[in-house]
Amino acid sequence: MSIYRIILLVSFSILTINATWAQSEPDFAEAGQAAARRLRELIRIDTSNPPGNETKVAEYLKTILDAEGIEAEVLELEPGRGNLVARIRGNGKKKPVLLMGHTDVVGVDRDAWTVAPFEGLIRDGYLYGRGAADDKGGVATFLEVFLLIHRQIARQGAELDRDVIFLAEAGEEGTTQVGIDFLVEKHWDRIESEFALNEGGNTRVEDGKVKFVGVQTSEKVIRRLKLVARGSSGHGSIPRPDNAIARLSAAVAKLAAFQPPMRLNETTRMFFRTLAATSAAEDAFLFQHLADPEIGSLVEKTFRESERGDFLLYNSMLRSSIAPTIVEGGFRNNVIPPVAEATLDVRLLPGEDLDEFIAEVRRVIGDEAVEVEPLPAYRPAGLPSPLDSEMYRALDRAREAVFPDAITLPFMSTGGTDSAQLRSKGVKTYGVDPPASDEDAKGVHGNDERIWLDGLGPHVELVYRAVMEVARAR
């Protein structure tokens, strides 16, 4: 047989397989509705961390998987803090793909919400509730993708080159020792993979249309610092020049005004370059002149002082950041305390040296009576995931099929995720989130958290297409 005939037969076989898959594609609108129903049930299970109680969600998910004939297990380091792992087995030719989302949520200030945070209210095309976006929406959509793949394999009798693993992990919101750390250290064989998809992306909606699909390839490194100011104690009726609270306040004010220098990396350079080529003229001008020696500082100031949520996000993407989050000092209103403390939430750019950054913080404060102490880190610093991998290319092709008028952007998230632990183990991990507007994004860790229901079906389709392209047998 000639080489040309072989090539022709192989090409015909590939086309036939692809056509078979295409003809039997799932109903993604229905899948989006199923994800919304399950998300509503997930929101109604209060897993505020602390205390977490994630096992309740794990058991709920297990009943769904059991009904589909998919074996799943719940792994606990501590009672009530369960992680669920399930697997669709392939032929093992390639390493698995992992779909992961966390089931714990941050707490709520009930008086600040206009809706009940744990009822799953649907109103005006949105589903409201704590965890709707972070990250039970991710859990619900990844679960639906996982079920669609299982059903597709069962119907077609086809096989996968890769196992597909579904993980719903506990403790992402500050107690990773019961979640991803526990899994990496004690159950790595359950989740080891070549690629993983997680939260942390940024699929941006403007005027009801998806503008871009931001695929998280990197994230800032979470580090916490404590400021400790010391002075003389005494009676509140006699002000003192070395008042610890006054010293601490001055230090916090200096750091709040401090703007660390801008530094672009592979992800952010590509992000802003692509935005510059695709944005309206006024915004494009800003993106084009970020590094301009003459007006770059004015561009940075525009981002920093803007009321636009996307501009504030971009400002944080450009540099390491400092945010004072907790201030403590004093115990009576007529006693000057000898000590006052503040906690700083520091998000370093990947590759930033912590010791050098602390030295710069001390220089900015300029007061030897204010100590700067690093607090224990709970996330490792990993290398960014590559932009030329099989999974990133598959996500780009899936975006082209689902959102043809949008673009794909590599994205560095300013928040931390459990992807950090996976990247430190060499897993190429990418963040992909359901479509959201700037207004939607304000609810993450805020009040009246919500998710756009019309975005769930397309998000399920995007993830499904990407995973199937990477995982199915050739």
Backbone torsions as a table, in degrees:
resi	resn	phi	psi	omega
1	MET	NA	134.8	-177.0
2	SER	-73.8	158.2	178.4
3	ILE	-62.1	-32.1	-179.1
4	TYR	-68.2	-37.9	178.8
5	ARG	-68.2	-38.0	177.3
6	ILE	-61.4	-47.8	-179.9
7	ILE	-59.6	-42.5	-179.1
8	LEU	-63.2	-42.8	-179.9
9	LEU	-65.7	-42.4	179.1
10	VAL	-63.2	-44.6	-179.8
11	SER	-62.2	-42.3	179.4
12	PHE	-62.8	-39.4	179.8
13	SER	-63.8	-44.0	179.7
14	ILE	-62.7	-44.7	179.5
15	LEU	-62.6	-39.2	179.7
16	THR	-64.6	-43.8	178.5
17	ILE	-62.5	-47.0	-179.4
18	ASN	-62.0	-39.4	179.9
19	ALA	-65.4	-38.7	179.0
20	THR	-62.4	-45.2	178.0
21	TRP	-62.2	-44.8	-176.4
22	ALA	-62.4	-39.0	-177.9
23	GLN	-67.2	-23.3	-175.2
24	SER	-113.1	28.5	-179.6
25	GLU	-64.0	148.2	-179.4
26	PRO	-66.7	165.8	171.2
27	ASP	-85.1	99.8	-172.3
28	PHE	-73.6	-27.7	175.3
29	ALA	-64.0	-43.7	176.9
30	GLU	-64.6	-38.5	178.6
31	ALA	-63.2	-38.3	176.8
32	GLY	-63.8	-39.5	177.7
33	GLN	-66.2	-38.7	177.5
34	ALA	-64.6	-41.0	177.9
35	ALA	-62.6	-39.1	179.3
36	ALA	-64.5	-41.6	178.8
37	ARG	-62.9	-43.4	-179.7
38	ARG	-69.3	-37.1	177.8
39	LEU	-61.5	-40.3	179.0
40	ARG	-60.2	-41.8	177.7
41	GLU	-66.6	-37.7	178.8
42	LEU	-64.7	-40.6	179.2
43	ILE	-61.9	-34.8	-177.6
44	ARG	-73.0	-9.3	173.4
45	ILE	-96.6	106.3	-175.7
46	ASP	-72.7	110.2	178.0
47	THR	-118.9	40.0	177.8
48	SER	-58.7	134.5	-177.4
49	ASN	-112.9	115.6	2.3
50	PRO	-77.2	160.9	-0.1
51	PRO	-87.9	-14.3	179.1
52	GLY	106.0	-78.7	-178.1
53	ASN	55.3	36.7	-176.1
54	GLU	-67.8	-18.3	178.6
55	THR	-60.1	-30.5	177.8
56	LYS	-60.7	-42.0	177.0
57	VAL	-69.6	-42.3	-180.0
58	ALA	-58.1	-41.6	179.7
59	GLU	-68.8	-37.2	176.1
60	TYR	-62.0	-46.1	179.3
61	LEU	-64.7	-36.8	-178.8
62	LYS	-64.6	-35.8	178.6
63	THR	-64.4	-36.2	178.1
64	ILE	-66.4	-45.8	-178.6
65	LEU	-68.0	-39.0	177.4
66	ASP	-59.8	-41.2	-179.2
67	ALA	-64.6	-25.8	178.6
68	GLU	-89.5	-1.7	-178.5
69	GLY	78.7	23.9	180.0
70	ILE	-105.4	122.4	179.8
71	GLU	-72.1	132.5	179.1
72	ALA	-138.1	151.9	178.7
73	GLU	-131.8	148.9	177.9
74	VAL	-108.7	123.1	-177.1
75	LEU	-113.3	126.6	-176.9
76	GLU	-124.8	133.6	166.0
77	LEU	-87.2	-39.4	178.1
78	GLU	-125.1	145.9	179.0
79	PRO	-55.9	132.9	178.4
80	GLY	86.8	-7.9	-177.3
81	ARG	-111.2	58.2	-170.9
82	GLY	-82.1	147.9	172.7
83	ASN	-114.7	135.8	178.9
84	LEU	-106.5	134.6	177.7
85	VAL	-130.2	131.2	175.7
86	ALA	-137.6	158.1	-173.2
87	ARG	-143.9	134.2	167.2
88	ILE	-101.6	121.4	-171.3
89	ARG	-87.7	136.6	172.2
90	GLY	-105.0	-162.4	-178.2
91	ASN	-86.8	-4.0	175.0
92	GLY	82.0	8.7	179.6
93	LYS	-65.9	-29.9	-179.3
94	LYS	-131.5	161.2	-179.2
95	LYS	-70.7	156.9	-172.2
96	PRO	-67.7	167.8	167.5
97	VAL	-110.6	134.3	-178.2
98	LEU	-112.1	129.6	171.8
99	LEU	-108.5	121.1	-172.2
100	MET	-136.1	145.3	174.5
101	GLY	-154.4	152.8	-176.9
102	HIS	-100.0	148.6	-172.5
103	THR	-103.9	-10.5	176.0
104	ASP	-85.5	158.7	179.8
105	VAL	-134.3	160.8	174.0
106	VAL	-76.0	161.5	-179.7
107	GLY	-72.5	176.4	-178.0
108	VAL	-127.7	150.4	167.4
109	ASP	-95.7	93.8	-169.5
110	ARG	-55.6	-36.6	-177.5
111	ASP	-68.2	-20.3	-178.4
112	ALA	-88.5	-9.5	179.5
113	TRP	-89.8	142.8	175.6
114	THR	-94.7	-7.7	176.5
115	VAL	-129.2	162.0	176.9
116	ALA	-69.1	124.1	-172.0
117	PRO	-72.9	-15.0	-176.5
118	PHE	-125.2	31.5	178.4
119	GLU	-111.0	-19.7	179.9
120	GLY	73.3	47.0	179.7
121	LEU	-65.4	134.9	172.7
122	ILE	-107.7	124.7	-178.3
123	ARG	-152.8	129.4	175.1
124	ASP	54.9	38.7	175.7
125	GLY	83.7	8.9	-179.9
126	TYR	-123.8	148.9	172.0
127	LEU	-107.3	120.8	-175.6
128	TYR	-101.2	147.2	173.1
129	GLY	152.5	155.1	178.8
130	ARG	-67.0	125.5	-178.0
131	GLY	97.2	-5.7	-178.7
132	ALA	-54.2	-42.6	179.5
133	ALA	-102.1	-30.3	-172.8
134	ASP	-132.7	92.6	0.3
135	ASP	-136.9	28.0	-179.2
136	LYS	-69.8	-25.5	172.1
137	GLY	-62.2	-39.8	176.1
138	GLY	-66.6	-41.6	178.3
139	VAL	-61.0	-45.5	-176.9
140	ALA	-65.7	-41.5	-178.5
141	THR	-73.6	-39.2	177.0
142	PHE	-66.6	-36.7	175.8
143	LEU	-60.8	-42.9	-179.3
144	GLU	-65.0	-40.5	175.6
145	VAL	-60.2	-44.8	-180.0
146	PHE	-59.1	-44.2	179.9
147	LEU	-67.8	-39.1	178.8
148	LEU	-62.5	-41.1	179.2
149	ILE	-64.6	-44.4	178.3
150	HIS	-58.1	-46.5	-179.0
151	ARG	-67.3	-38.0	179.8
152	GLN	-63.9	-42.8	178.3
153	ILE	-63.1	-42.2	-179.0
154	ALA	-64.9	-39.3	-178.4
155	ARG	-71.9	-43.3	-172.8
156	GLN	-86.4	-18.4	-175.8
157	GLY	66.4	19.1	-179.8
158	ALA	-88.6	177.2	-179.4
159	GLU	-130.8	165.4	178.1
160	LEU	-109.0	145.5	171.1
161	ASP	-77.8	-19.7	-178.3
162	ARG	-125.9	144.0	164.3
163	ASP	-64.9	148.7	170.4
164	VAL	-115.3	123.2	-175.7
165	ILE	-110.3	137.4	174.2
166	PHE	-111.4	127.7	-178.8
167	LEU	-128.6	126.7	170.9
168	ALA	-116.5	102.9	-170.4
169	GLU	-100.8	153.7	179.7
170	ALA	-92.4	165.2	163.2
171	GLY	70.7	17.3	-177.9
172	GLU	-65.5	-32.5	-176.3
173	GLU	-82.5	60.0	170.7
174	GLY	99.9	-3.2	179.0
175	THR	-129.6	55.2	-174.2
176	THR	-65.6	-12.5	179.6
177	GLN	-63.6	-24.8	179.6
178	VAL	-95.2	-6.0	-176.3
179	GLY	-118.1	-106.2	-171.6
180	ILE	-64.4	-35.6	177.8
181	ASP	-63.7	-43.8	177.7
182	PHE	-60.2	-43.2	-178.7
183	LEU	-68.4	-42.7	-179.9
184	VAL	-65.4	-41.3	-174.8
185	GLU	-79.5	-37.2	-172.0
186	LYS	-111.9	-20.7	-174.6
187	HIS	-137.1	41.0	-178.0
188	TRP	-60.3	-33.4	-179.9
189	ASP	-62.8	-23.0	179.8
190	ARG	-77.9	-25.0	-172.6
191	ILE	-125.9	0.5	-178.4
192	GLU	-58.5	134.7	-173.7
193	SER	-157.9	164.7	173.6
194	GLU	-87.3	-39.7	-179.2
195	PHE	-125.9	149.9	173.1
196	ALA	-139.9	145.2	171.4
197	LEU	-115.4	137.3	-173.6
198	ASN	-146.6	-174.6	172.3
199	GLU	-72.6	178.8	173.4
200	GLY	109.3	-4.2	178.4
201	GLY	-80.7	-173.2	-176.5
202	ASN	-151.5	81.2	176.3
203	THR	-89.2	105.5	-167.9
204	ARG	-92.9	130.6	178.0
205	VAL	-108.5	131.2	173.6
206	GLU	-132.7	127.1	-179.6
207	ASP	55.0	38.9	175.8
208	GLY	78.9	4.5	-179.9
209	LYS	-124.6	146.5	178.4
210	VAL	-75.9	121.6	179.8
211	LYS	-86.3	-46.0	177.4
212	PHE	-151.7	155.5	173.7
213	VAL	-106.4	104.2	178.9
214	GLY	-86.3	114.8	-179.7
215	VAL	-97.5	115.2	-178.5
216	GLN	-69.2	118.5	177.0
217	THR	-111.4	-9.5	-176.9
218	SER	-158.1	162.4	175.8
219	GLU	-146.5	154.5	177.7
220	LYS	-68.2	156.7	-174.2
221	VAL	-95.5	122.2	-177.6
222	ILE	-79.6	123.4	171.8
223	ARG	-138.5	145.0	-179.2
224	ARG	-117.5	140.2	176.8
225	LEU	-122.4	149.7	174.0
226	LYS	-117.4	131.6	172.3
227	LEU	-98.1	131.8	178.1
228	VAL	-124.9	112.5	179.3
229	ALA	-103.0	135.2	-178.7
230	ARG	-122.2	147.6	178.5
231	GLY	-161.4	-171.7	179.6
232	SER	-86.2	137.3	175.1
233	SER	-86.6	164.5	179.5
234	GLY	171.9	-172.0	-178.4
235	HIS	-75.6	137.8	-178.6
236	GLY	-64.8	-15.2	-179.9
237	SER	-79.1	-10.3	-178.2
238	ILE	-122.5	93.0	180.0
239	PRO	-58.3	145.2	-178.5
240	ARG	-122.6	144.9	179.8
241	PRO	-69.3	-20.3	-179.2
242	ASP	-105.3	31.4	178.8
243	ASN	-56.6	123.1	-174.4
244	ALA	-62.7	-39.2	-179.2
245	ILE	-67.6	-39.8	178.3
246	ALA	-64.6	-41.3	177.8
247	ARG	-62.3	-45.8	-179.9
248	LEU	-62.4	-42.5	-179.3
249	SER	-61.4	-40.9	178.9
250	ALA	-64.0	-41.6	179.8
251	ALA	-64.8	-43.4	179.8
252	VAL	-63.9	-40.7	-179.9
253	ALA	-63.9	-39.6	178.7
254	LYS	-64.2	-41.7	-178.6
255	LEU	-71.4	-32.4	178.0
256	ALA	-66.2	-30.2	179.6
257	ALA	-88.3	-10.4	-176.0
258	PHE	-77.7	132.3	178.2
259	GLN	-116.1	100.4	176.2
260	PRO	-57.0	154.4	-175.7
261	PRO	-65.7	150.6	177.4
262	MET	-71.9	141.0	174.9
263	ARG	-148.4	118.0	178.6
264	LEU	-88.9	148.0	172.5
265	ASN	-124.3	-174.5	-175.3
266	GLU	-57.5	-43.7	-177.3
267	THR	-67.9	-51.1	-175.6
268	THR	-71.0	-31.8	177.8
269	ARG	-62.7	-45.3	178.5
270	MET	-67.7	-37.8	-179.9
271	PHE	-59.0	-53.0	-176.3
272	PHE	-74.3	-31.6	177.3
273	ARG	-63.8	-41.8	-180.0
274	THR	-70.5	-40.0	176.2
275	LEU	-60.0	-40.6	-179.7
276	ALA	-61.0	-32.6	-177.5
277	ALA	-84.5	-12.1	-172.4
278	THR	-125.5	-2.9	-176.0
279	SER	-93.6	166.3	173.6
280	ALA	-60.0	157.1	-169.4
281	ALA	-54.6	-43.5	-176.2
282	GLU	-64.5	-46.4	178.1
283	ASP	-69.4	-39.6	-179.4
284	ALA	-58.8	-37.4	178.9
285	PHE	-59.9	-42.6	179.8
286	LEU	-64.3	-46.0	-178.5
287	PHE	-64.2	-34.5	-178.7
288	GLN	-71.2	-24.3	-172.4
289	HIS	-113.6	22.6	178.7
290	LEU	-57.0	-43.6	-175.6
291	ALA	-99.6	13.9	-180.0
292	ASP	-66.6	125.2	-176.5
293	PRO	-64.7	-21.4	-176.9
294	GLU	-93.6	-43.4	-175.0
295	ILE	-118.1	3.3	-179.2
296	GLY	-57.2	-38.9	-179.0
297	SER	-66.2	-33.0	177.1
298	LEU	-69.8	-36.9	177.1
299	VAL	-63.4	-45.1	179.1
300	GLU	-61.8	-40.2	178.7
301	LYS	-64.1	-37.3	177.5
302	THR	-60.4	-44.3	178.0
303	PHE	-62.9	-46.6	-172.6
304	ARG	-67.1	-36.1	-174.0
305	GLU	-97.7	3.6	-178.0
306	SER	-74.2	154.2	172.3
307	GLU	-92.1	-5.2	177.9
308	ARG	-74.3	129.7	-179.2
309	GLY	-63.2	-36.4	-179.2
310	ASP	-68.4	-35.7	178.7
311	PHE	-67.9	-38.9	176.8
312	LEU	-64.1	-38.6	175.5
313	LEU	-61.9	-45.8	-178.5
314	TYR	-62.3	-37.4	178.6
315	ASN	-60.4	-40.9	179.3
316	SER	-71.7	-30.9	177.8
317	MET	-66.9	-23.8	-174.0
318	LEU	-85.0	-11.4	-173.0
319	ARG	-157.7	164.2	167.7
320	SER	-67.0	149.8	-173.1
321	SER	-131.5	156.7	178.0
322	ILE	-131.7	128.7	176.4
323	ALA	-133.2	114.0	173.3
324	PRO	-64.8	131.5	-175.6
325	THR	-124.3	-27.8	-179.7
326	ILE	-137.7	133.8	175.3
327	VAL	-127.4	131.6	-179.3
328	GLU	-135.7	139.0	176.7
329	GLY	173.9	138.3	176.8
330	GLY	85.0	158.8	178.7
331	PHE	-141.2	-13.6	175.3
332	ARG	-138.9	151.1	-176.3
333	ASN	-78.1	-4.0	177.3
334	ASN	-119.6	18.8	179.8
335	VAL	-124.4	125.4	173.3
336	ILE	-79.8	119.2	-175.8
337	PRO	-79.2	152.3	178.1
338	PRO	-79.9	-15.5	-175.5
339	VAL	-138.9	140.7	171.1
340	ALA	-138.7	143.6	-174.3
341	GLU	-131.2	150.8	174.5
342	ALA	-137.9	143.9	175.1
343	THR	-104.4	134.4	179.5
344	LEU	-111.9	129.4	173.1
345	ASP	-90.1	108.2	-177.2
346	VAL	-106.1	131.4	175.8
347	ARG	-121.2	105.6	-177.1
348	LEU	-85.8	145.7	169.1
349	LEU	-65.3	146.9	176.6
350	PRO	-54.2	132.6	179.7
351	GLY	91.6	-8.1	179.8
352	GLU	-69.9	139.2	179.2
353	ASP	-86.4	120.0	-175.9
354	LEU	-64.4	-42.2	-178.6
355	ASP	-62.1	-41.6	177.9
356	GLU	-66.0	-37.4	179.4
357	PHE	-66.0	-41.9	178.3
358	ILE	-62.8	-40.1	177.4
359	ALA	-59.9	-39.2	178.4
360	GLU	-68.1	-38.3	176.8
361	VAL	-61.0	-43.7	178.5
362	ARG	-62.8	-38.5	179.8
363	ARG	-64.9	-41.8	-179.1
364	VAL	-65.6	-41.0	179.8
365	ILE	-66.7	-45.4	175.8
366	GLY	64.4	31.4	-179.4
367	ASP	-140.9	110.2	-178.1
368	GLU	-66.7	-15.3	178.1
369	ALA	-80.5	-3.6	176.6
370	VAL	-110.9	112.2	-179.0
371	GLU	-86.5	148.5	177.6
372	VAL	-118.8	115.4	-175.9
373	GLU	-119.9	128.0	174.2
374	PRO	-74.4	139.1	176.2
375	LEU	-96.2	159.8	-178.0
376	PRO	-57.9	139.8	178.4
377	ALA	-88.7	143.5	177.6
378	TYR	-118.0	5.7	172.9
379	ARG	-134.3	137.9	177.1
380	PRO	-78.8	165.4	174.4
381	ALA	-100.2	117.1	-179.1
382	GLY	-112.3	166.4	177.8
383	LEU	-74.3	147.2	176.1
384	PRO	-60.5	151.7	175.7
385	SER	-78.3	142.7	-172.0
386	PRO	-70.6	153.3	179.6
387	LEU	-89.4	-5.9	-176.7
388	ASP	-114.9	22.1	-177.4
389	SER	-82.0	165.8	177.1
390	GLU	-59.6	-39.6	-178.4
391	MET	-70.8	-42.2	179.9
392	TYR	-62.9	-41.1	178.6
393	ARG	-65.2	-37.2	178.4
394	ALA	-66.1	-39.8	177.0
395	LEU	-63.5	-38.7	178.3
396	ASP	-64.9	-43.2	179.1
397	ARG	-67.5	-35.7	176.9
398	ALA	-65.7	-40.8	175.9
399	ARG	-59.3	-41.6	-179.8
400	GLU	-62.0	-35.6	179.7
401	ALA	-75.8	-37.6	-173.2
402	VAL	-91.5	-41.6	-178.6
403	PHE	-125.6	70.8	-172.8
404	PRO	-63.9	-21.5	-179.5
405	ASP	-91.0	-1.4	179.9
406	ALA	-99.2	-178.5	175.8
407	ILE	-128.1	161.3	175.0
408	THR	-101.2	131.1	179.8
409	LEU	-125.9	134.4	167.6
410	PRO	-70.3	141.0	-170.6
411	PHE	-134.9	134.5	172.2
412	MET	-105.4	115.0	-178.6
413	SER	-79.8	146.9	178.8
414	THR	-85.1	-20.0	176.2
415	GLY	-90.6	161.8	179.6
416	GLY	-95.6	148.9	177.9
417	THR	-137.8	172.9	176.8
418	ASP	-70.6	-5.7	174.0
419	SER	-60.8	-27.8	-178.6
420	ALA	-58.8	-43.9	-179.9
421	GLN	-65.3	-35.9	179.4
422	LEU	-72.4	-43.2	179.3
423	ARG	-61.5	-35.3	178.9
424	SER	-67.2	-17.4	176.6
425	LYS	-97.7	4.3	176.3
426	GLY	91.3	6.3	178.6
427	VAL	-80.6	128.7	178.2
428	LYS	-78.1	105.2	-169.6
429	THR	-114.6	136.6	-176.6
430	TYR	-131.5	137.8	178.4
431	GLY	-96.5	127.5	176.9
432	VAL	-136.4	123.1	-176.6
433	ASP	-119.5	156.5	175.8
434	PRO	-59.7	155.2	-179.5
435	PRO	-58.1	139.2	-179.2
436	ALA	-149.9	146.6	175.0
437	SER	-89.0	173.1	176.4
438	ASP	-60.7	-37.6	179.5
439	GLU	-67.2	-39.8	178.0
440	ASP	-60.7	-40.3	-175.6
441	ALA	-63.5	-25.0	-179.2
442	LYS	-65.4	-23.0	-177.9
443	GLY	-79.5	-13.4	179.4
444	VAL	-67.9	117.8	-173.5
445	HIS	64.4	10.9	179.5
446	GLY	-116.1	-154.4	-177.0
447	ASN	-98.1	153.0	177.8
448	ASP	53.0	46.6	177.1
449	GLU	-58.1	140.0	-175.8
450	ARG	-151.0	167.2	176.4
451	ILE	-138.2	142.6	-178.0
452	TRP	-79.2	115.6	-173.7
453	LEU	-66.3	-36.0	-179.8
454	ASP	-65.8	-14.7	-180.0
455	GLY	-87.9	-11.7	-173.7
456	LEU	-70.4	-45.5	179.7
457	GLY	-59.7	-50.6	176.6
458	PRO	-60.0	-34.7	179.2
459	HIS	-67.5	-43.1	175.8
460	VAL	-58.3	-43.3	-179.3
461	GLU	-63.3	-44.3	-179.0
462	LEU	-59.6	-49.0	-177.7
463	VAL	-66.1	-42.8	179.6
464	TYR	-58.2	-48.6	-178.4
465	ARG	-60.9	-43.8	-178.7
466	ALA	-65.6	-45.3	-177.6
467	VAL	-66.6	-43.3	-179.8
468	MET	-64.3	-37.7	177.9
469	GLU	-61.9	-40.0	-176.8
470	VAL	-80.4	-31.2	-169.6
471	ALA	-98.9	-28.3	-171.1
472	ARG	-71.0	152.9	-178.3
473	ALA	-68.0	144.3	-179.5
474	ARG	-101.8	NA	NA
